[in-house]
Amino acid sequence: MKFIVLAALFACAMAMPPRMILPRLPASVIMKGKYQLIPSNKIVGGTVVEPNSLPFQISLQRRGATGAYSQSCGGSILDASVMIDAAHCVRGVDATILRVVAGEHSLRTDSGLEQNRGVASFIIHENYKPLTFENDISLLFLDAPLDLSVPSAQPIALPPPTSELDPPAGTIVTVSGWGTTSSGGVISDTLRSVDVPVVDDDTCNRAYGGTAANPEVYPSMLCAGDMSNGGIDSCQGDSGGPLFTGTGASAVQHGIVSWGQGCALAGYPGVYTQVSFFLDWIAANRG
């Protein structure tokens, strides 16, 4: 039945004007009808970052049939051999077609600072649920360690255990990536970032149609975005990338780009995997 309903939704979407697309939501939200089609020219705010000013950011790329690699997701450096990412970025993917690039800024132009590594293996959280995006976290293990003696490739810090509760609503956090600059748009060539305010769980949960008994936004998730005006958000292609405070090598990662209603729509903040919720899991699995 679920497949029939989703197929019907897809057919309806195809019948809509070509500038409208389906949102990037868990199937559970779509099945409830708590979504709207997205105008593909909704621009996401943010600016191009100073090259290599976010040395923890990695580009996760996939090799296509021609042998060329293309941008797939973001991610962050935990240490020389382990990256932190979203489960949905690698679920069902053969590790041999994946490549991590550290020190990346422009996807089209080599600066000489890039470090390309294959992905030897990855671990997805054992309780990851694609229907709801619960536990959307993974660890990637490289086939050779990165050189972290250079300023263009540095690990990101994890939050302390005392921050298991969400940062207070209104706290300004930053999200970065090479994702599309509009919902349904094209990948950005250069790394971009945008500052977004944290949204409390109850407000975020209500926005997506959840209830206390049947939530859509779980305690292991963190929300951030402009509820009033929209216009600032992560988008497709940013998945797996960091939501953080601080700058450069002093940055602390609080979230992993996971899901949301389109990109930058007012009233629909982006939803992130809350890193502090998974500190024990990370410690037990990073090796």
Beta strands, then each sheet from edge to edge (+ up, - down):
strand 1: 20-21
strand 2: 38-39
strand 3: 47-48
strand 4: 58-63
strand 5: 69-73
strand 6: 76-77
strand 7: 82-85
strand 8: 98-102
strand 9: 115-124
strand 10: 138-142
strand 11: 172-177
strand 12: 192-199
strand 13: 221-224
strand 14: 242-245
strand 15: 252-259
strand 16: 270-274
sheet 1: 1+ 2-
sheet 2: 3+ 12- 11+ 14- 15+ 16- 13+
sheet 3: 5+ 4- 8+ 9- 10+ 7- 6+
end
